[in-house]
Amino acid sequence: MMPTDASREPRLWYLVPAAGVGSRMQADRPKQYLELSPGGCVLEATLATLKRALPEAGLCLVLGADDGYFSPSMVPWQDWLRADGGSERADSVLAGLDCLSRHAHDDDLVLVHDVARPCVREADIHALVATARRSADGAILAAPASDTMKRAAPAGDSRPHGDGGGDGDKERAPSIAHTEPRVGLWHAFTPQAFPLGLLRRALREALGENPALITDEASALEACGRAPVLVAAARDNLKITHPEDLAMARLLLAAREALPDSPRTSA
């Protein structure tokens, strides 16, 4: 890791984990390589948005070691870093941080972004950077929960459903245990921004203690007693996980291109 230099301005870096296979999409290829617009895939759209938002930022792209779909032409950076991904997302992020540590400084700000979130707005990225630079614990894009949140009962308490014509092998659907108060609940998005040294130490420590609890970068900081700041962002920063998400992302991006005052730069 390069030491911190008080005389220099900390640099911005994107870290984009793109080594997953996206099995829930039920597609013939990883979701980051599915077509999002004519002639462009999800990966290309996401990287293009990130580059527009912060053209001065560096990039570390984490890919599968045997990725046969990737082409360097998909990356809108002339110089960028590549790291091989791990078995889980958190492992891939840590691999990217290890790669960055050989080229960056402890106090450089790293924005970790899901490759499957091509609809993030540039204005939200700018707001995130401004907040993260003022916070010792970093910051994440998020939105307050607006839906009623139900807690499902344990699997053994689920009730069968079907046509009511006998017991048979009825499919069991989850039943409601209780309603969660939504006051104070937020949906976590990406990018999530932290100083490189802090995030690398926190993620390594958290993965060594209880990796199942690490569902995003902020959770690693939380496990170490830190409190990242929530930066309110547009709710259309959706993550492509299921087939219907891909269709929605296509509609969102097409609408932004068609509108004379594109919302990609404003909430």
N, C-alpha and C positions, 0 to 999 in steps of 0.2 A: 504494500500500500504506500502510495506517495504521501509524504508528510504534509500537514496543513501549512500553508504559507499565508501569513496575515497580510502580505502586500498585494496579493492577487485577488481578483474577483472570482468567486466559486463558479465553475462552469455548470451548464445544464446538460444532462444526458437523458435520453430515452432508453429504457430497457423494455423490450417487447418479447415476452415468452411466446413462441409460436411452434412448440414441439409437440403439442397435443394432437390426438387423432379425431376428437369430436365425434365419438361413437353415437351419441344421441341424435345426431343429424341423420343417421341411417343413409349416408351418401357413399359414393364410390371413391371418395378421396377425403382427406382432412378438410374440415370446414373452412379453414383459412384460404383454401385454394378453390372454393366454389365461386362461380361467376356472380358478381354483385352488380356489375354494369357491363354493357357491351365492350368486350375486350379487356375487362379488368376484374380481378378476383378480390376477395375480402382483404387479404393481406395488402395488396396494392392500394386499395382505398384507405385503409387505416394508416399506412405509412405516409400516404400523400397528405392526409389531414394533419398528422403530427408535424410533418415538414413545413406545411403552410403556417401552422401556429407558432412554431419556434424554429425558424430556419437556422439559427445559430447553434442549436443543440446538437450534440453528438448522438450516435445511435449504437446500441448493442442489441443485436437480433439473435435470439436463442432458437435454434432449429434442431430437429431430429438429426442424429448423425447419419442416418441412411435416407434422408428426405429426397425423394426422387422427383418431386413436383416443383421445388424451388428453383428460381433462376435469379441471378444477380440483377437482371434487368428490372425486376420488380421493386428494387430499392432506389428511392430518389435521393440518396446520398452518394457523393463521390467516394468518400472515405468513411468506412463504418467497421464495426467489430462484429464477429460472429462467435458464438459459443454453442457447444453441444448441450442439448437438453437432458434432463433427468427423467426418472420414472413418474414423478408427480410435478405439478405446477411449481410448488415451493422449491423443489430441487432444481428446476430449470431457472427460477429466479436467482437462487443462490449461485448457480453456475455462471449466470450472467454477471452477478456482482463480483465474483472472483475474477472474471475476465476484465471487468472494468477497473478493478483494484490495481491492475498492472499498467493502466493508462491514465487513471484519474486520481484525484486527491480525496482525502477523507471528507472534506467539507463540500465537495461537489454535490449538487442536488440531482438526485436520480428520480425520474418519473417512470414508474412501472405501469405499463398499460396493456390491457388485454387485447390481443390481436383481433378478437371477435367483437370489438366495439368500434366500428368504423364511423358511427354517427356522433361521436363526441364533438362538442362545439369548441371552436377556437377560443372564444371569449372565456369559456369555463377553464380552459387550460391556462390562460393568462391569469385568471383570478386565483387558480390553484398555486401557481408559481409565486405570486405576490404574497399569498398567505404563508406558504411553506418557508419562504425566506425570513419571515418574522417569527416563526415557531421553532423552538428547539426540538420539538417532538414530531415535526412534519405535519402533513395535511393530506386529506383525501377529498375527492369529489363525492358528493352524496346528495340525497333528496329525502325530506321528511316523509315517513309513511303516511299515505292518505287512505288506503284501503283498510277495512276491518280485518284484523289479523286473528285467525283461529289457530289454537293449539290442538293438534290431533292427538287422540288417545293412543296409548301404546298398542302395538300390533295385536296383542292378545285380546284387547278389548274392542277390536273392530267388529262391526256388525255385518252379517252377510246381506247381499242384495241380489235381486234377480227378478223372476216373474211371479214369485209368490206361489208357485205351483208345486211345492214340496221342497224337501231339504236339498237333495242332489249335491252337486259340487258347485255351490254358489260362490261367485267371486266375492271376496270380502273387501269392502270399502272402508277407509278410515272414518271414524266418527269423531265428533268434536268433544274435546276434554273441557276446554274453556276458551273464552275470548281474551286475547292478550290486550292490555291497555296499549294503545298506539302512541300515547304521549311520550315523546322522547325517543321513539324508534325512527331510524333512518335506513334507507336503502344505500348500501355502499357501492360506489362505482369506481372506475379508474379513469384517468391516471391517479396513482397514489404517490406522493412525493416526499422523499426523506433524504437527509445527508447520507452519502454513500457509506461512510464508516459506521454510522449508527445503525442503519438498516442491515448491513452485512453482519455485524455482531449480534443484533437482536434475532435475526432469522436463524443464524447458526445455533445460537443458544436455545431458541424455542424448538427447533427441529430436533435437537438432542434430548429435550425433556418430554415433549408431548406433541409430536407432529400432527396428530389428528385434529388439534385445535387450531392449526394454522390454515385458515381458509382464504386469507388475503395478507398483504404486507402489514396492514395496520394491526391485525391480530397478533403478529409477532412482536410489534412494539408494545401492545397492551400487555402481553405476557411478561414483559420486562418492566412493567410499572409505568410505562409512558402513556401519554394521552394525546394522540394526534388530533388536529383540528378538523372539524367537518366544514367543508366549503359547499354551500348550496349550489346545485347545478341543474341544468335542464333535464327533465325526466325522459327525454327521447334518446338519452345515451344508453341505448339498449345493448344487451349482449346476445349475440347470435348463438343460441344453444339448440333450438329445435327448428324444424323446417319452416314453421310459420314466422319465426323471427327473421329468417333470411328474406322472406317476402316483404315483411314490414320495413326492414332496412332499405330494401330497394325502393319502396315507395317514399320513404323519408328523404333519401338522398336525391331521388328524382324531383321531388317537390322543391327541395332547396335550390336545385339548379334552375328550375322553372320560374321561381319567384324572383322578381326584380330586386327585392331587398332580402337577400338570402339570410335565413336565421342561423346559419352556421357560425356567424360571428357575433350573435347576440342571443341572450336568453329570452 
